[in-house]
Amino acid sequence: MIKQIFLLVSLISLLITTYMIFIWVPTELNLGISQRIFYYHVPLAWIGMISIFIVGIASIIHLVTKNDKWDAIAHSSAEIGVIFATLILVTGSLWAKPAWGVWWSWDPKLTTTLILWFIYIAYLMVRSYSADQILARRYSSVIALLGAIDAPLIYLASIWWRNLHPRLNVGPLSESDSSLDSRMLLTLLVATISFTIFYSYLLMERIKMRRIEDDLDEVHKYASNEV
């Protein structure tokens, strides 16, 4: 019942978000319509970072408690997180071309985001190709912790280092910050909430599937030993 509610709320909120992005919110003067990618790019980045935190926390709890439920949460969050991390890079490149004139630059925020994507890939590769799943869970937990360290660096990159990414500011435009009017800020907030709800639904569904897959693996191992 809870999952159905999350699905319904996420669908409604995503429809509202789409309306706000393409019809309600004003067009940015300098970048024009291409700036609307911003309302997808930022929520995707938020989910990509939150997801790796969930992977790291769930991995640690699993190592302490030995409860496979937490491992299922970690693995599921990583599988969803890598999709969002990929979309971060794609939408970032699509936005960078009209904004900066290049598809990619080794901007600190871009570089740390790319590192996060590789951390997701490394985590999933260790889980998929290791013969010893007990060791795989331990090694992947260490990788997840590296990702949890990298995520704050992505956020702080625009504060610590001089780069192309502007910091968001509500109010008059300054030389160092990017200004959002109230409608742009509200649209960004609604988009972020909508994507968070959608991510929560996907995570619940994937955890359920992961537990079923683990049960089937146990049945398969038992049947193999019987033979």
URSULZI-V247259 format. One record per pair of residues at least 12 apart in sequence whose C-alpha atoms are under 6 Angstrom apart, sorted by sequence separation. I is the first residue (numbers start at 1). GAP is how many residues later the second one is. If there is no record, write none. Layout:
# URSULZI-V247259
I;GAP
I;GAP
This chain:
# URSULZI-V247259
58;12
59;12
166;12
59;15
58;16
123;17
55;19
55;22
51;26
51;30
116;31
85;32
48;33
48;36
48;37
82;38
44;40
112;42
45;43
44;44
109;45
41;47
109;48
108;49
41;50
107;56
59;82
56;88
56;89
53;95
52;96
49;102
76;130
76;131
73;134
72;135
72;138
39;149
43;149
25;158
17;174
14;180
13;181
10;184
10;187
10;188
6;195
